[in-house]
Amino acid sequence: MTAADRVYGIIKHRILDGHYPAGSYVREAAIGQELALSRTPIREALRRLVSDGWVEAIPHHGARVVAWTSRDVEEVFELRVLLEPQVVRRAATRITPERLAALEALAEQMESFCASGGEEAVDEIAVLNNRFHAELVAAADSPRLQRLLETIVQVPVSRRSFHHYTAEEMEASMRHHRELIRALEAGDGEWGASVMRAHILAARAAQIRPVREQRRA
């Protein structure tokens, strides 16, 4: 692991656990002093965090944690639950054997990481899950749907939701992937659409649960 990788992981997990709240700045100098590192790996890590959507570069101020309110998250999932079932409906009649095989391979890899557990496994699952959904969108063969989803679905929202999953919720997500594949193999768009709806609603529940728990506290 390089120094930049280490800094990237530390900052990302601090964003996830609330140490760096939305709207706060991640200061190069403070990180460098704390970790006894030069600014070069810190800047590289921050560039990656900007690219991945965790922070935004504010000219003359530095890197600011992207602010996602509970309302923003709710809106994203409301739109996903409308659009992604339609993706599966279209994919059911258009998907190729090669793309089905790719989905199988991705599902298998996610299950393997799910079994191993740990924060790094969750990160890997999030990346693979994004690829799984991208394969479904490609299979739907609808440039308009693809553009809409690329605009709506922000990577940090989907990635953060995995960090809030319980073990049971993670296992249920893996089962959803398998059932989606079976529905596509059967060419049954309505079956697949119903599974996708449940899949997205489960992700939404995991994402907003910490906010609701905080409100009750």
C-alpha positions in Angstrom: 0.0 0.0 0.0 1.4 3.4 -1.0 1.3 6.5 1.3 -1.4 8.0 -1.0 -3.5 4.8 -0.7 -3.2 5.0 3.1 -4.2 8.7 3.2 -7.1 8.0 0.8 -8.4 5.2 3.1 -8.1 7.3 6.3 -9.9 10.3 4.9 -12.7 8.2 3.3 -13.4 6.3 6.5 -13.4 9.6 8.4 -16.0 10.9 6.0 -18.1 7.7 6.5 -17.9 7.8 10.3 -18.7 11.5 10.5 -15.3 12.7 11.7 -15.3 14.9 8.6 -18.9 16.0 8.4 -20.5 17.2 5.1 -19.3 20.7 4.2 -16.2 20.5 6.3 -12.7 21.0 4.9 -9.9 18.4 4.8 -6.7 20.3 5.4 -3.5 19.2 3.8 -1.3 20.7 6.5 -3.2 19.1 9.3 -3.2 15.6 7.7 0.5 15.9 6.9 1.4 16.9 10.5 -0.8 14.1 11.9 0.6 11.4 9.7 4.1 12.8 9.3 3.8 12.8 5.5 4.8 15.3 2.8 2.0 17.0 0.8 2.6 15.0 -2.3 0.8 11.7 -1.3 -1.9 13.8 0.5 -2.6 15.8 -2.7 -2.7 12.6 -4.7 -5.2 11.1 -2.3 -7.3 14.2 -2.4 -7.3 14.2 -6.2 -8.7 10.6 -6.1 -11.3 11.5 -3.5 -12.4 14.4 -5.8 -12.5 12.0 -8.8 -14.6 9.5 -6.8 -17.0 12.2 -5.6 -16.2 12.1 -1.8 -14.8 15.7 -1.7 -14.9 18.7 -4.0 -12.1 21.0 -4.8 -12.9 24.6 -3.8 -10.5 27.2 -5.5 -8.3 29.0 -2.9 -9.9 27.0 0.0 -9.0 23.3 -0.5 -11.0 20.1 -0.4 -14.5 20.1 1.1 -16.5 17.1 2.0 -19.5 16.8 -0.4 -22.7 17.6 1.3 -25.5 15.1 0.9 -28.6 15.9 3.0 -31.1 13.2 3.9 -33.5 15.0 1.4 -30.9 14.6 -1.4 -30.5 10.9 -0.6 -34.3 10.4 -0.5 -34.7 12.1 -3.9 -31.9 10.0 -5.5 -33.5 6.7 -4.4 -37.0 7.9 -5.4 -35.7 8.4 -8.9 -33.7 5.2 -9.0 -36.8 3.2 -8.0 -38.6 4.6 -11.0 -35.9 4.2 -13.5 -33.9 1.0 -12.7 -36.8 -1.4 -12.8 -37.4 -0.1 -16.3 -33.7 -0.9 -17.1 -34.3 -4.5 -16.1 -37.6 -4.7 -18.1 -35.7 -3.7 -21.2 -32.6 -5.8 -20.4 -34.7 -9.0 -20.0 -35.5 -9.0 -23.8 -32.1 -7.7 -25.0 -29.4 -9.2 -22.8 -26.7 -11.4 -24.4 -25.2 -14.6 -23.1 -21.9 -12.8 -22.7 -23.4 -10.1 -20.5 -25.3 -12.7 -18.4 -22.0 -14.4 -17.9 -20.4 -11.1 -16.8 -23.2 -10.6 -14.3 -22.7 -14.1 -12.9 -19.0 -13.4 -12.5 -19.6 -10.1 -10.7 -22.2 -11.7 -8.4 -19.8 -14.5 -7.5 -17.0 -12.0 -6.7 -19.4 -9.9 -4.5 -20.4 -13.1 -2.6 -16.8 -14.0 -2.0 -16.1 -10.6 -0.5 -19.3 -10.7 1.5 -18.1 -14.0 3.0 -14.7 -12.6 4.0 -16.2 -9.5 5.7 -14.3 -6.3 6.8 -14.2 -2.7 5.6 -12.0 -3.5 2.6 -14.4 -6.2 1.5 -17.3 -3.6 1.7 -15.3 -1.2 -0.5 -14.7 -4.0 -3.1 -18.4 -5.0 -3.1 -19.4 -1.3 -3.7 -17.1 -1.2 -6.7 -18.3 -4.5 -8.1 -21.9 -3.5 -7.4 -21.5 -0.4 -9.5 -20.1 -2.5 -12.3 -23.1 -5.0 -12.0 -25.6 -2.1 -12.3 -23.6 -0.7 -15.2 -23.8 -4.0 -17.0 -27.6 -4.0 -16.6 -27.9 -0.5 -18.0 -25.7 -1.5 -21.0 -27.9 -4.5 -21.5 -31.0 -2.3 -21.6 -29.6 -0.6 -24.7 -31.2 2.8 -24.0 -28.9 5.8 -24.2 -31.6 8.0 -22.7 -32.0 5.9 -19.6 -28.2 5.6 -19.3 -27.8 9.4 -19.4 -30.5 9.9 -16.8 -29.0 7.4 -14.4 -25.5 8.8 -14.9 -26.8 12.2 -13.9 -28.9 11.0 -11.0 -26.9 8.2 -9.4 -23.9 9.6 -7.6 -21.2 7.1 -6.6 -20.8 8.3 -3.0 -24.5 7.7 -2.2 -24.4 4.1 -3.4 -21.0 3.4 -1.8 -21.9 4.9 1.5 -25.1 2.8 1.7 -23.0 -0.4 1.8 -21.2 0.8 4.9 -24.5 1.0 6.7 -25.7 -2.5 5.8 -26.1 -5.1 8.5 -24.7 -8.6 7.7 -28.3 -9.7 7.0 -28.9 -6.8 4.7 -25.7 -7.5 2.8 -26.7 -11.2 2.3 -30.1 -10.1 1.1 -28.5 -7.8 -1.4 -26.4 -10.8 -2.7 -29.6 -12.8 -3.1 -31.2 -10.0 -5.1 -28.3 -10.1 -7.5 -28.8 -13.8 -8.1 -32.6 -13.4 -8.5 -32.1 -10.6 -11.0 -29.9 -12.9 -13.0 -32.5 -15.7 -12.9 -35.2 -13.3 -14.1 -33.0 -12.1 -17.0 -32.2 -15.7 -17.9 -35.9 -16.4 -18.0 -36.6 -13.3 -20.1 -39.1 -12.1 -17.5 -38.9 -8.3 -17.2 -41.7 -7.9 -14.7 -40.0 -10.4 -12.3 -36.7 -8.7 -12.7 -38.3 -5.2 -12.2 -39.9 -6.3 -8.9 -36.6 -7.6 -7.6 -34.8 -4.4 -8.6 -37.4 -2.3 -6.8 -36.9 -4.4 -3.6 -33.1 -4.1 -4.1 -33.2 -0.3 -4.3 -35.6 0.1 -1.5 -33.4 -2.0 0.7 -30.4 0.2 -0.2 -32.5 3.3 0.6 -33.4 1.9 4.0 -29.8 1.2 4.9 -28.7 4.7 3.8 -31.3 6.7 5.7 -31.3 4.5 8.9 -28.3 6.3 10.5 -30.1 9.7 10.0 -33.3 8.5 11.6 -31.4 6.9 14.5 -29.6 10.2 15.0 -32.9 12.1 15.1 -34.2 9.7 17.8 -31.1 10.1 20.0 
